[in-house]
Amino acid sequence: MWLGTPAAFGQRHAWDRYAVPAFVVAIWLAILRGFVPAIVRHLHGGEPDYPLVIHVHAIVFVGWLVLLSTQVTLIRSGRYAAHRALGRLGGWAAIAMVVLGIWAGIVPEQVHFGTKESDPPFLAIEFLEMAVFALQVAAAIALRSDAAAHKRLMLLAVLFLTTAGFGRFLAGPLIHLFGGEGFFQFMAAFYGPTDLLVLALGGYDLVTRHRLHPAYVAAVVLGVAAQLVSVGLYYSPAWKALALGLIGH
């Protein structure tokens, strides 16, 4: 497969044992910073409880991050057999992530329709993020015997989901900083922090291997293309009409 690791690309580097956990920590920080304050405000604001699917989605999402962290820890400690055994759950967990991610996008729009919390066109962003996640994880599973490709695809699959965290505390201020609503402002404000992390992973490979991995390049092209399409749909009247239909309006 052309996403595989070229002979000239080092499968391992001494810095990997520190760099990969650092990226996982960055993912955790982005998600926790984005969601924990919002949950605290929700609880103290006396607002109605979240729909059940949101609770289930949150549990599965955190479970996925715990699984990712555990897998990185197992590799770091040389417990490869345990890593492979636990990895068999990864495919099922990814399916649950995608199904619940889509469902958790639709239900709140139905519940909050007509309020300030409602934004049906945003479904384009959530749906395409789930599609990218599914494709990147599927590729990672297919290349599980190629450590370098597998590692990068799994990391990127989750790095591209950090918009869920960054968007909750950075998108608003950044849109204001960039001069208001618009296609390019939205791209920079909503996806910018996530894409910086993605670029940092590529930068790490350039420093340690002096080249980009083919799997990294393919996954980034897919992820950024999906971002461009999703923002285009977000501002499309045709998509807004379709999104309204999806939530029953």
VOBA-1610 file (N, C-alpha, C; in pm, whole numbers, padded with zeros to 5 digits, always signed):
BEGIN
Met+00086-00120+00000Met+00000+00000+00000Met+00089+00124+00000Trp+00051+00225-00082Trp+00137+00342-00096Trp+00144+00428+00029Leu+00055+00402+00128Leu+00064+00473+00256Leu+00170+00413+00347Gly+00226+00302+00309Gly+00325+00235+00392Gly+00453+00317+00409Thr+00537+00271+00500Thr+00659+00344+00534Thr+00770+00315+00434Pro+00825+00417+00369Pro+00939+00395+00277Pro+01061+00347+00356Ala+01149+00278+00286Ala+01269+00225+00352Ala+01354+00336+00413Ala+01350+00455+00349Ala+01434+00566+00396Ala+01376+00635+00519Phe+01252+00600+00557Phe+01188+00665+00671Phe+01209+00578+00795Gly+01274+00632+00895Gly+01302+00554+01016Gly+01175+00516+01090Gln+01157+00386+01115Gln+01039+00341+01189Gln+01037+00400+01330Arg+01153+00410+01390Arg+01159+00459+01527Arg+01270+00563+01541His+01249+00652+01637His+01351+00751+01671His+01351+00762+01824Ala+01466+00791+01879Ala+01479+00797+02026Ala+01382+00898+02087Trp+01351+01004+02014Trp+01263+01106+02069Trp+01116+01065+02069Asp+01081+00960+01994Asp+00940+00920+01982Asp+00879+00889+02119Arg+00957+00834+02209Arg+00902+00795+02339Arg+00858+00916+02421Tyr+00905+01034+02383Tyr+00861+01155+02451Tyr+00763+01236+02364Ala+00786+01237+02234Ala+00705+01318+02145Ala+00561+01267+02135Val+00546+01136+02118Val+00411+01081+02102Val+00327+01105+02228Pro+00377+01075+02348Pro+00299+01109+02467Pro+00269+01259+02477Ala+00361+01343+02431Ala+00336+01488+02436Ala+00215+01526+02350Phe+00203+01465+02233Phe+00087+01491+02149Phe-00042+01441+02215Val-00034+01328+02281Val-00153+01275+02351Val-00193+01369+02465Val-00095+01420+02539Val-00125+01517+02645Val-00190+01642+02586Ala-00140+01689+02472Ala-00198+01807+02408Ala-00343+01782+02370Ile-00373+01662+02324Ile-00511+01626+02290Ile-00599+01632+02414Trp-00553+01570+02522Trp-00629+01573+02648Trp-00654+01717+02695Leu-00551+01800+02690Leu-00565+01938+02737Leu-00667+02015+02653Ala-00663+01995+02521Ala-00758+02065+02434Ala-00902+02024+02465Ile-00924+01894+02483Ile-01059+01844+02509Ile-01108+01887+02647Leu-01023+01870+02748Leu-01064+01907+02884Leu-01087+02056+02897Arg-00999+02137+02839Arg-01016+02283+02847Arg-01144+02327+02775Gly-01179+02258+02670Gly-01299+02296+02597Gly-01427+02252+02664Phe-01429+02133+02722Phe-01554+02077+02770Phe-01580+02097+02919Val-01476+02087+03003Val-01500+02093+03147Val-01564+02225+03191Pro-01510+02342+03151Pro-01576+02468+03190Pro-01719+02478+03139Ala-01744+02427+03018Ala-01880+02431+02962Ala-01974+02345+03045Ile-01927+02229+03089Ile-02010+02141+03171Ile-02038+02205+03307Val-01935+02265+03365Val-01952+02332+03496Val-02055+02445+03485Arg-02042+02526+03378Arg-02139+02635+03359Arg-02280+02579+03341His-02291+02469+03270His-02421+02407+03246His-02483+02361+03379Leu-02402+02297+03462Leu-02453+02246+03589Leu-02492+02358+03684His-02412+02464+03689His-02440+02575+03780His-02546+02669+03725Gly-02574+02660+03597Gly-02673+02748+03536Gly-02815+02700+03549Gly-02833+02581+03606Gly-02967+02528+03623Gly-03036+02494+03492Glu-02959+02467+03389Glu-03016+02435+03258Glu-03066+02290+03256Pro-03157+02258+03163Pro-03204+02119+03151Pro-03088+02024+03123Asp-03105+01900+03166Asp-02999+01802+03148Asp-02972+01779+02999Tyr-02848+01739+02969Tyr-02815+01704+02832Tyr-02896+01582+02789Pro-02928+01569+02660Pro-02991+01445+02612Pro-02904+01324+02644Leu-02967+01209+02661Leu-02895+01087+02699Leu-02781+01056+02603Val-02802+01078+02474Val-02698+01045+02377Val-02570+01125+02401Ile-02584+01246+02454Ile-02466+01327+02484Ile-02384+01263+02595His-02452+01211+02697His-02381+01143+02805His-02307+01019+02753Val-02377+00942+02670Val-02316+00820+02616Val-02198+00855+02526His-02218+00956+02441His-02110+01000+02352His-01989+01046+02432Ala-02013+01121+02539Ala-01902+01170+02622Ala-01825+01053+02684Ile-01897+00952+02731Ile-01831+00836+02792Ile-01745+00763+02689Val-01801+00744+02568Val-01727+00673+02464Val-01608+00755+02417Phe-01624+00888+02405Phe-01514+00974+02362Phe-01400+00969+02464Val-01433+00982+02591Val-01330+00974+02695Val-01267+00835+02695Gly-01352+00732+02673Gly-01299+00597+02665Gly-01200+00581+02551Trp-01228+00648+02438Trp-01135+00641+02325Trp-01002+00707+02361Leu-01008+00821+02429Leu-00885+00889+02470Leu-00807+00805+02571Val-00879+00738+02660Val-00812+00649+02756Val-00746+00532+02681Leu-00818+00478+02582Leu-00763+00369+02501Leu-00636+00415+02428Leu-00642+00533+02367Leu-00525+00587+02297Leu-00408+00604+02393Ser-00435+00660+02510Ser-00330+00683+02609Ser-00271+00552+02658Thr-00357+00454+02680Thr-00310+00323+02726Thr-00223+00257+02621Gln-00266+00266+02495Gln-00188+00205+02387Gln-00050+00268+02373Val-00044+00399+02387Val+00085+00468+02381Val+00173+00425+02498Thr+00113+00413+02615Thr+00188+00370+02734Thr+00241+00228+02717Leu+00160+00139+02660Leu+00202+00001+02639Leu+00321-00007+02542Ile+00315+00072+02435Ile+00426+00073+02340Ile+00552+00130+02406Arg+00532+00236+02484Arg+00647+00302+02549Arg+00717+00206+02646Ser+00638+00116+02706Ser+00695+00023+02803Ser+00734-00110+02739Gly+00719-00119+02606Gly+00760-00240+02536Gly+00664-00356+02547Arg+00542-00333+02587Arg+00443-00441+02602Arg+00361-00453+02473Tyr+00425-00502+02370Tyr+00366-00504+02236Tyr+00249-00603+02225Ala+00260-00717+02291Ala+00153-00817+02285Ala+00024-00761+02347Ala+00039-00693+02460Ala-00078-00632+02525Ala-00136-00522+02437His-00048-00447+02371His-00094-00341+02278His-00177-00401+02166Arg-00130-00511+02108Arg-00205-00575+01999Arg-00337-00632+02048Ala-00335-00693+02166Ala-00458-00751+02221Ala-00563-00644+02247Leu-00521-00535+02307Leu-00615-00426+02335Leu-00660-00358+02207Gly-00571-00356+02108Gly-00604-00291+01982Gly-00720-00356+01910Arg-00750-00482+01941Arg-00863-00549+01876Arg-00996-00482+01911Leu-00996-00410+02023Leu-01117-00336+02060Leu-01129-00205+01983Gly-01018-00162+01923Gly-01015-00031+01860Gly-01117-00014+01748Gly-01131-00116+01665Gly-01226-00106+01555Gly-01368-00087+01602Trp-01408-00165+01701Trp-01543-00152+01756Trp-01562-00018+01825Ala-01459+00027+01896Ala-01468+00157+01962Ala-01480+00269+01860Ala-01409+00257+01747Ala-01416+00359+01643Ala-01556+00364+01582Ile-01616+00248+01559Ile-01753+00244+01506Ile-01848+00315+01602Ala-01833+00286+01731Ala-01918+00352+01831Ala-01896+00503+01830Met-01771+00545+01815Met-01740+00688+01809Met-01813+00755+01693Val-01809+00692+01576Val-01870+00752+01458Val-02022+00757+01470Val-02082+00646+01510Val-02228+00641+01522Val-02277+00742+01625Leu-02213+00743+01741Leu-02255+00835+01847Leu-02222+00979+01813Gly-02111+01001+01741Gly-02077+01137+01700Gly-02182+01198+01610Ile-02231+01119+01515Ile-02336+01167+01424Ile-02466+01187+01500Trp-02500+01091+01582Trp-02624+01097+01660Trp-02621+01215+01757Ala-02506+01234+01821Ala-02493+01344+01917Ala-02492+01480+01849Gly-02473+01483+01718Gly-02486+01608+01645Gly-02631+01640+01613Ile-02706+01538+01576Ile-02845+01557+01533Ile-02938+01588+01650Val-02930+01508+01756Val-03028+01520+01865Val-03030+01659+01930Pro-02915+01719+01966Pro-02921+01853+02025Pro-02984+01957+01931Glu-02962+01943+01800Glu-03024+02036+01707Glu-03175+02021+01709Gln-03223+01899+01726Gln-03366+01877+01737Gln-03421+01935+01867Val-03347+01915+01975Val-03393+01960+02107Val-03391+02113+02118His-03287+02175+02062His-03268+02320+02078His-03314+02401+01958Phe-03385+02338+01865Phe-03423+02409+01743Phe-03500+02537+01776Gly-03460+02646+01712Gly-03526+02775+01732Gly-03468+02857+01846Thr-03369+02804+01918Thr-03306+02878+02026Thr-03167+02924+01982Lys-03101+02999+02068Lys-02966+03046+02036Lys-02864+02933+02031Glu-02902+02816+02086Glu-02814+02699+02084Glu-02822+02624+01951Ser-02918+02661+01867Ser-02942+02587+01743Ser-02856+02641+01629Asp-02795+02550+01555Asp-02715+02588+01438Asp-02709+02468+01343Pro-02821+02434+01277Pro-02827+02313+01194Pro-02716+02302+01090Pro-02673+02411+01023Pro-02566+02394+00924Pro-02437+02338+00982Phe-02418+02352+01114Phe-02296+02301+01179Phe-02286+02149+01168Leu-02395+02083+01133Leu-02393+01938+01115Leu-02292+01898+01008Ala-02270+01984+00908Ala-02173+01953+00803Ala-02035+01931+00864Ile-01999+02014+00959Ile-01868+02004+01024Ile-01859+01875+01105Glu-01965+01846+01180Glu-01963+01726+01264Glu-01964+01598+01180Phe-02044+01596+01074Phe-02051+01476+00990Phe-01918+01449+00920Leu-01857+01553+00864Leu-01732+01534+00791Leu-01617+01500+00886Glu-01620+01554+01007Glu-01518+01514+01105Glu-01527+01366+01135Met-01650+01315+01148Met-01667+01173+01174Met-01623+01089+01054Ala-01649+01137+00933Ala-01606+01065+00813Ala-01455+01057+00805Val-01387+01169+00832Val-01241+01171+00830Val-01185+01078+00939Phe-01241+01086+01058Phe-01198+00998+01167Phe-01210+00852+01126Ala-01325+00816+01069Ala-01348+00676+01030Ala-01247+00630+00926Leu-01219+00713+00825Leu-01125+00675+00720Leu-00983+00664+00773Gln-00945+00757+00859Gln-00808+00754+00912Gln-00787+00635+01006Val-00886+00606+01088Val-00874+00489+01177Val-00875+00360+01095Ala-00959+00353+00993Ala-00963+00234+00907Ala-00827+00212+00841Ala-00765+00320+00793Ala-00633+00309+00732Ala-00529+00266+00836Ala-00540+00320+00957Ala-00447+00283+01064Ala-00458+00135+01098Ile-00581+00083+01101Ile-00601-00059+01131Ile-00545-00145+01018Ala-00570-00101+00895Ala-00519-00176+00780Ala-00366-00180+00780Leu-00302-00078+00833Leu-00156-00068+00835Leu-00099-00097+00974Arg-00170-00174+01053Arg-00126-00196+01191Arg+00008-00270+01199Ser+00046-00341+01093Ser+00175-00409+01094Ser+00290-00315+01060Asp+00257-00193+01017Asp+00356-00091+00984Asp+00352+00014+01094Ala+00441+00003+01190Ala+00433+00084+01311Ala+00432+00235+01283Ala+00518+00280+01194Ala+00528+00424+01168Ala+00401+00480+01106Ala+00345+00408+01006Ala+00222+00453+00942Ala+00105+00446+01040His+00095+00335+01111His-00014+00313+01206His-00016+00422+01313Lys+00100+00450+01368Lys+00111+00550+01475Lys+00065+00687+01428Arg+00108+00728+01310Arg+00073+00861+01260Arg-00075+00872+01225Leu-00129+00769+01168Leu-00271+00772+01132Leu-00360+00776+01255Met-00325+00698+01358Met-00405+00700+01480Met-00396+00835+01550Leu-00276+00892+01556Leu-00261+01024+01617Leu-00341+01130+01540Leu-00330+01128+01408Leu-00399+01229+01328Leu-00550+01213+01337Ala-00599+01090+01346Ala-00743+01069+01358Ala-00799+01143+01479Val-00722+01145+01588Val-00770+01212+01710Val-00731+01360+01709Leu-00616+01394+01655Leu-00578+01535+01647Leu-00683+01616+01570Phe-00736+01560+01463Phe-00838+01632+01386Phe-00969+01647+01463Leu-00986+01573+01571Leu-01107+01589+01653Leu-01091+01693+01763Thr-00971+01746+01780Thr-00952+01845+01886Thr-01026+01975+01860Thr-01079+01993+01739Thr-01165+02110+01714Thr-01282+02112+01810Ala-01327+01993+01853Ala-01439+01986+01948Ala-01404+02057+02079Gly-01276+02052+02118Gly-01234+02122+02238Gly-01194+02264+02212Phe-01102+02285+02115Phe-01055+02420+02084Phe-01170+02514+02046Gly-01264+02462+01970Gly-01372+02548+01922Gly-01455+02609+02033Arg-01462+02542+02148Arg-01546+02590+02257Arg-01486+02707+02333Phe-01355+02727+02323Phe-01300+02840+02398Phe-01213+02932+02313Leu-01180+02891+02189Leu-01095+02976+02107Leu-01164+03031+01983Ala-01264+02960+01930Ala-01324+03002+01803Ala-01384+03142+01811Gly-01461+03169+01917Gly-01524+03300+01931Gly-01424+03414+01936Pro-01328+03410+02030Pro-01227+03516+02035Pro-01145+03530+01907Leu-01112+03418+01842Leu-01033+03426+01720Leu-01112+03484+01604Ile-01241+03451+01593Ile-01323+03511+01488Ile-01330+03662+01507His-01344+03705+01631His-01345+03849+01661His-01210+03911+01624Leu-01102+03842+01657Leu-00968+03891+01626Leu-00947+03904+01475Phe-01003+03808+01400Phe-00983+03806+01256Phe-01083+03892+01180Gly-01169+03963+01251Gly-01256+04061+01185Gly-01398+04017+01158Gly-01445+03912+01224Gly-01584+03875+01209Gly-01606+03750+01126Glu-01735+03719+01102Glu-01774+03597+01033Glu-01731+03599+00886Gly-01707+03481+00833Gly-01670+03465+00693Gly-01599+03334+00674Phe-01590+03289+00550Phe-01531+03159+00521Phe-01389+03148+00577Phe-01302+03241+00542Phe-01161+03231+00583Phe-01144+03256+00733Gln-01225+03346+00787Gln-01220+03369+00932Gln-01261+03242+01008Phe-01366+03176+00957Phe-01412+03053+01020Phe-01304+02946+01012Met-01244+02931+00895Met-01138+02832+00878Met-01024+02856+00977Ala-00979+02981+00985Ala-00865+03013+01071Ala-00900+02999+01218Ala-01018+03047+01256Ala-01055+03049+01398Ala-01093+02910+01449Phe-01171+02837+01371Phe-01221+02709+01420Phe-01120+02596+01402Tyr-01053+02596+01288Tyr-00961+02487+01258Tyr-00814+02522+01285Gly-00782+02650+01298Gly-00644+02691+01313Gly-00568+02622+01425Pro-00619+02623+01549Pro-00545+02558+01659Pro-00521+02409+01635Thr-00624+02341+01583Thr-00608+02199+01552Thr-00502+02178+01445Asp-00508+02259+01340Asp-00414+02241+01230Asp-00270+02273+01272Leu-00253+02359+01371Leu-00119+02384+01423Leu-00062+02258+01489Leu-00146+02185+01561Leu-00102+02059+01620Leu-00067+01958+01511Val-00152+01954+01407Val-00127+01863+01295Val+00006+01897+01227Leu+00028+02026+01205Leu+00155+02069+01144Leu+00273+02039+01235Ala+00253+02048+01366Ala+00361+02017+01460Ala+00406+01872+01447Leu+00311+01782+01422Leu+00347+01642+01401Leu+00433+01627+01275Gly+00393+01696+01169Gly+00474+01693+01048Gly+00611+01756+01070Gly+00615+01866+01146Gly+00741+01930+01177Gly+00833+01838+01255Tyr+00774+01760+01344Tyr+00854+01664+01421Tyr+00921+01563+01328Asp+00846+01514+01231Asp+00905+01418+01136Asp+01014+01483+01050Leu+00994+01607+01013Leu+01097+01676+00934Leu+01226+01692+01014Val+01212+01716+01143Val+01330+01731+01228Val+01400+01597+01251Thr+01321+01493+01278Thr+01379+01365+01316Thr+01406+01272+01198Arg+01328+01283+01090Arg+01347+01195+00974Arg+01383+01271+00846His+01373+01403+00850His+01405+01489+00736His+01313+01466+00616Arg+01194+01415+00644Arg+01095+01394+00539Arg+00959+01368+00604Leu+00853+01383+00525Leu+00718+01354+00574Leu+00680+01212+00537His+00606+01149+00626His+00560+01013+00599His+00443+01018+00500Pro+00436+00927+00402Pro+00324+00927+00307Pro+00187+00918+00374Ala+00178+00841+00482Ala+00051+00831+00553Ala+00013+00964+00615Tyr+00111+01036+00668Tyr+00085+01170+00723Tyr+00033+01263+00614Val+00100+01264+00500Val+00061+01353+00391Val-00082+01323+00346Ala-00112+01195+00325Ala-00246+01157+00278Ala-00353+01194+00380Ala-00324+01168+00508Ala-00423+01197+00612Ala-00445+01347+00628Val-00340+01427+00613Val-00354+01572+00624Val-00431+01628+00505Val-00401+01579+00385Val-00476+01624+00267Val-00625+01592+00285Leu-00656+01472+00332Leu-00795+01434+00356Leu-00859+01525+00460Gly-00789+01546+00572Gly-00845+01626+00680Gly-00869+01770+00642Val-00773+01832+00575Val-00788+01973+00537Val-00892+01988+00427Ala-00896+01893+00332Ala-01000+01899+00228Ala-01138+01892+00291Ala-01155+01805+00391Ala-01284+01795+00459Ala-01317+01925+00532Gln-01218+01990+00589Gln-01241+02118+00655Gln-01293+02222+00556Leu-01228+02230+00441Leu-01269+02327+00340Leu-01411+02299+00292Val-01440+02172+00267Val-01575+02136+00221Val-01678+02165+00328Ser-01647+02132+00452Ser-01745+02150+00560Ser-01777+02297+00583Val-01676+02384+00576Val-01703+02527+00593Val-01781+02581+00473Gly-01747+02532+00354Gly-01825+02571+00237Gly-01971+02532+00251Leu-01996+02411+00300Leu-02134+02368+00323Leu-02201+02451+00432Tyr-02125+02483+00535Tyr-02181+02562+00646Tyr-02243+02691+00597Tyr-02181+02753+00498Tyr-02232+02880+00445Tyr-02323+02861+00323Ser-02357+02737+00291Ser-02439+02708+00174Ser-02589+02705+00209Pro-02672+02784+00145Pro-02817+02778+00169Pro-02875+02640+00139Ala-02822+02573+00036Ala-02872+02441+00002Ala-02848+02342+00115Trp-02726+02348+00175Trp-02698+02258+00286Trp-02784+02293+00407Lys-02808+02422+00431Lys-02893+02460+00545Lys-03031+02398+00531Ala-03087+02401+00410Ala-03218+02341+00388Ala-03214+02190+00413Leu-03105+02125+00367Leu-03092+01982+00388Leu-03074+01950+00535Ala-02995+02029+00605Ala-02972+02007+00749Ala-03102+02021+00827Leu-03183+02118+00789Leu-03313+02135+00855Leu-03400+02010+00833Gly-03392+01954+00713Gly-03467+01833+00687Gly-03417+01715+00770Leu-03287+01709+00791Leu-03229+01600+00869Leu-03276+01601+01013Ile-03304+01719+01066Ile-03351+01727+01205Ile-03503+01737+01214Gly-03569+01720+01099Gly-03716+01715+01099Gly-03784+01848+01089His-03718+01946+01030His-03778+02078+01013His-03765+02119+00867
//
